[in-house]
């Protein structure tokens, strides 16, 4: 009887080893396999063609040099990966700014199942859902990933989170309704005084929280972003003040 080769023995040993590693790593998704498959099928098929709802940055993808991160937020405000002391890790410097309205195509939706988590690079948002996209204006051939929050257990919740950044409808009509100065601010992810609320959201992305108050008949809103490094203040739907690290950012 022929003796098994070293290569075949290695393969036989590798399968149970990977299975053991996978078994020791819990799945980080609560969505059913059927819902995951349905989302991937529709978002890479009939709903694959999308547009950036907000202007976004392209940055490195933490420790995974094969990918790029698509995010509405500057690298210092990204909260996806922590170091061993629980402090957020900066994904890397801004490599490109992609304006709202840029065409996007979803190519893959990947959920953090136990097996997937073991295959992902250690210092990456391994336990979050990843949406792979191609984006107009991004370097050709790059793997670009939009990271969504963990523990999305229903397709409607997943789509709602996705629609914070992407839209199946072009925002061109909305953009054309802004003044030239506001359109330029949105394109470059900056703010200018008297911007309407929709333009602020398109430029800086959706805030983490909004605090609303009344002052006489004036309706005030304080938009706070992750880490509260950035804040925007609006009155009656118009921007009156904005801060970054405690300093005004309005020209």
N, C-alpha and C positions, 0 to 999 in steps of 0.2 A: 504494500500500500504506500503511495507516495506521501512524503512528509509535507505538511503545509509550509508555504514560504513565509519569510519574515513579514512580508507586506500583508499577506492574508491574515496572519496572526495579529498584526497591529490593528487591522480593520475590525477584526472580531472583538478585540479588547476595547477599541475606541467607542463602539456603539453603546455597550453597557455603561462606560464611564460618562459619556455625554448624557445618557438617560438618567444616571444617578445625580449628576450636577443639575439637570433640569428639574428633577423631582425635588431637590432641595431648595429650589427657587420658586416662591409662590407667584401665581399669576397676579398681575396688577390691574386686570380689567374685570369688571363685573358684568359686562355686556354679554349676552348669550352668543354662542357661535353663529346661530342663524342670523341674528341682527348684525353681527360683525360682517358676515359674508354679504348680506344684502346692502349694507352701506358701501363696502368696497366695490361691489358690482355696479351700483347706481352712480357713485361719485367718480368712478373711473370710466363710466360709460355715458349714459344720457346727460349726467350733470358734470361732466369733466371740464367743460369750458366755463371758466369763471373770470372775474376781474378783481383786482385789489380794491377793496372798499375803503381802505386807508393807505396812506403812504407808508412804506416799510423800509427797514434796513436789511441788508445782507451782511452777515458776520460769519466768522469761523464757527464751527460746531463743537466747541469745547475740545475734548481730547480726540475727537474723530476727524482726522484730516481729510477723509473722503467725502465729507458733506459740508453744506453751508446752512446756516440758520436764517430763516425768514421771520422777522419780528417787527411789530409796530413800535417797539420801545428801544431806547438807546442801551448799549451793552451794560452800562453800570446799573440799569434798572431791571435787568433780566433776572428773574428768580426761578431758575429751572434745576440747577445743580448746586449742592452745598459741599464744602470741604469737610474734612474730618472734625472741624470745630463748629460746624453748623453755619458757617458764613457762606453767603452766595458766591459762586464762582463766575467771574466775568467770561463770557464766551469768546471774546476777542474783539479787535477793533472793527469799526464800520468799514466795509469794503465797497459798498454801493448803496445808493438811496434810490428806491424804486417808487415812482409816483402813483398815487391813487388813479385807478383807471387802467393800469397796466394789465395786459392779458395774462391769464394764468390757466394752466391745464393741470388737473389732478391726475397723477399717474399711478398712485398706490396709496392705500390706507392701511396702516400697520398698527395693530393693537399690542399692548405689552403682555402677551401671554407668557407663561413660565418659560417656554422654549425660546421665544423671541428675546426676552430679557437676558438670557444667558449668552445670546449671540451678539448683543450690542456692546459697544465699547464701555468700559467701566465708568470713566468720567464723561458721561453723557446723560441726558434725561431718559434713562433706560425704562423707567416705570410710567412714562407718559405716552399717550397715543401720538404717532407721527403721521403726518400727511405729506407725501412726496409730491412735489410740483415742479413744473417748468414755468419760468416767469419771463415775460418780455423784458429785456434789458439786463437779465442776469447772464453771466458767461456761459456759453454753450458747453454742454457736457457735464456741468456741475450737478451734483445731487443736492437739491434744495429741499429743506424740510421745514414745515410749519408744525410746531409742537402745540398740542391741545392739552387742557387740564386733565389730570387723572380722574378715575372713578366716575366717568360718564357712563351711566348704566342703561341709557335709552337712546335710540336713534335720534329722537327729536332734540334731546339735550346736546348730542354731538353736533347736529346740524346748527343749532343755535350758537354754539361756541365757534364753529367754523365761520358762520356768517358775521362774526365780529370783525373778521379780517377779509373774507372773500364774499363776493356776491355773484349770482348768475346773471345779473343785469349790469350793464355799463353805467357808471356814474357820470357820463359825459354831460348829460342834460343838467344835472345838479351842478357840476363844475362850471359849466358855461354860464350859470346864473350868478356866479361870484364875480366880484371886481377883479381886474388884472392883478392887483396887489395881493388879494386873498388867494387867487389861483396859484400865484408864484409861491406864496407862503405854504400852501398845502403841498405843492410839488417838492419843496425843499425841507419839509417837516419843521417849519418855523411858525411863529405866531405873530400877528399884527393886531393892533387895537381895533376894536369894533368888529372883529370877525364873528360871523354867526356861529351858533353852537355846532351845527353840522360840520362847518369847516374846521373848527377846533378839533373835533373828533377825527376828521379825516387827516389832519396834520399830526396830532400827537397820539392818536389811537384812543380806544375807549378807556375811561378812568376806572380805577379799582372801586372807588366809592364817590358818591355825590351827596353833599350836605346842602339842604335847601332851607332858606329863611325868607321871611317877609320883612321889608322895611317900608312902612306906609303901603303904597300900592306897588312898590318895586319888588320883583321876584329875584332873589339872589341865589346863586349856586356856587359852591366851592367844589371843584373837581380835584380829587386827590388820586395820584398815581402810586403804583407799587413802591413801597419804601418811603413815600411822602417826600421824595426829593424834588418832585415837580408838582406844582399846583396851578390851577387856572381858575380865575374868578369871573363869573358872568353875571350881568344884570339884564333882566328881560331878554334873555337869549343872545346877548352880545358880550364879547370879551372886553373886560375893563382892566384886568391885571393878570399877570402870569409870573410865576417864580420858578427858578431852578436853583437848588441848593441855597435858598434864601435870598437870591438876587433876582431883580427884575430882568425879564428876557424880552420885553417889548421894546422896539426901536423908538 
